């Protein structure tokens, strides 16, 4: 169902006095068509409920979206869920190890995996720096304080992670969504 259709249905149901909430992977579209309430999920198109075979993740996402329905008071609001594709805080092995049968783009998947690896290594470095800062027993104001030097590096790695994680992954996710949507439309599987 297209964004506009979902919004029309939502508005009719809301007119009958029932609160609704939709899930979106493209908030700029959802916000522009008048959906009464929506939650932006930073996941690839077709995966708004979470990764296949991961019921804990899916349950957490659905719960957050339903809770958002009660939190959104202003019509047209699009809240952003705190979840990120491949960054979900609940560690869980997939119940079905199969991959999606949807459109595949191996080079784009490799790019996403590379970004995952860079973020993982940057987070490990951040943990290392935090440990070094905690272990430095010298006066933090002394000129030879390692803690002061490591704190600067910690700020830099935070800026690096902030630039990479939301922006970098969103760009890859948007490329994947665009490609998948176009291919599904061509195959007649996406309205």
N, C-alpha and C positions, 0 to 999 in steps of 0.2 A: 504494500500500500504506500502511496507517495505521501510526502510530508503534508501536502495541502489536504488530502483526504483525511488523514489522521487528525489534523487540526479541526476540520469541519465536524467530524464525529465527536471529538472532544468538546467542542463548543455546544453541540446539541445535548450531550449528556450533562454538561455543566448547567445548561439552561433548565434541565429537569431537577437540578439541585444536588447532583452527585459530583463530588470532586474527582478529577482525573489527573493523570500525570503521564507524559510520554517520555520515551528515552530517545536521545539523539546522539549521533556521532558527527553531526554537522550543525552546530549551534547557530551559526550565522543564518542558515536557512530556516531552522526552527523558530528562531527569534523574529524573523521577518514575515512569517506567515500567520502569526497570531495564535499560536498554541497557548492555551490558558496556563498550563504548568508543564515544565519539562526539566529533565535532568540530562546533562551532557556527560556522556561516558566516553572517555578517551580510549576507545577500542576500535578495531577495524569494523567496517560495515558488516552487518550480519552477526556480530559477536557482542552485541550490547549486553547480553545476559551473562557474559563470561566465556572462558575457554571451555571447549567441549570436554565432557567427562570430568569436570571439576565442580561437584555439587556444593561444596562449602563456599567456594568463590561465588558461584551463581546465587546461592542463598543470601550471601552478604550483600551482593549488588542489588538483588530484588528488594531486600529489607531496606537498604538505604534509599532506594527510589520511592518505595511506599511511604517511608518516613518523610521524605521530601514533600510528598503530596500534602501532608499536614502542616509543613513548615512554610510553604510558599503562600504568601498572602496577597501579593500584587499580581494581577493578571499579566500574562506575557513573560513572566520571570523564567529564566533558564538557569538553574543551579548547576554547578560543576561537581560531579562525584570525585572523591579523592583517589580513585583507582586508576592505575596505569597498566596498559597491556604489558604482560611479562614482568610486572613489578608489584604484583598483588601480595600483600603482607601475610596471607595465610598460605603456608607451605603445604602443598597437596599434590600427590601423584595423580595423574589422570586415570580415571576408571577405564577408559578406552584409549589405548595408545595410538589409534588411527589419526591420520591427518585429515584436514578438511578436503572435500572433493571439489571445492570451489576453484576459481581461477588461480593459477599459480604463476609466480614470477620469481624464479630462483635467484636472479641477481639482486632483486629488491629484498628478498628474504635474507640473503647473505649480508646485505647492508644493515638490516635490522639486527641480525645476530652480532655483527661487528660492533654496533652501537651498544648492545647489551653488554658485550665483553669490556668495552671501554668504560662504561659506567660502573661495572663490577670492579674493575681494577682501580678506578678513581675512588670508589667507596672504601676499598681495602686500604688505599693510601691515606684516606681521611682517618680511618680507624687507627692506623699506625701513628699518624701525627698526634692524634688525641692521646694515645698512650705515651708518646714521648713527652708531651706537655705535662701530663699528669705525673710522670716520673722525674721531672726536673725539679730538684729540691733547692736549687739556688734562688736567690732573690730575683723575682721577675723583672725588677727595675734595674738590675745590674747590666752593664754593657755586654757581659759575656753570657747572658741568659739565653739558653737554647729555647726556652719556652716562648720568648718574645719572637724569635726567628720562626719557630714552628707555627706560632699563632698567625703570622703573616701568610705562611704557606697554607694554613688551614682556611683562611679567608679566600685565598686564591682558588683552592680546590672546590670550595663551596660555590664560588662564582662559576667555575668551570662546569660543575655538576648542574647548576641551575640553568645554564645556557644549553647544555646538552640534553638533559632529561626532558623537560617539557617541550622546548622548541624543536630539538632534533627529532625526537620521537613523534611529535605531532606532524612534522613534515613528512616523515616516512609513512605514518598512518594515513595522512591525507592522500599521498601518492597511491598507497595500496587501496584505499577506499575508492578513489577515482577510477583506477584501473579495474577493480572488481565490479563496480557499478556499471561501467561501460560494457564490459564483457558479458555480464549477466543480462543487460538490456539487449545486446546483440543476439544472445542465445534465447531470448524471449522468456527468461526466468526472473526478470525484475521489472516491476511496473513503475 
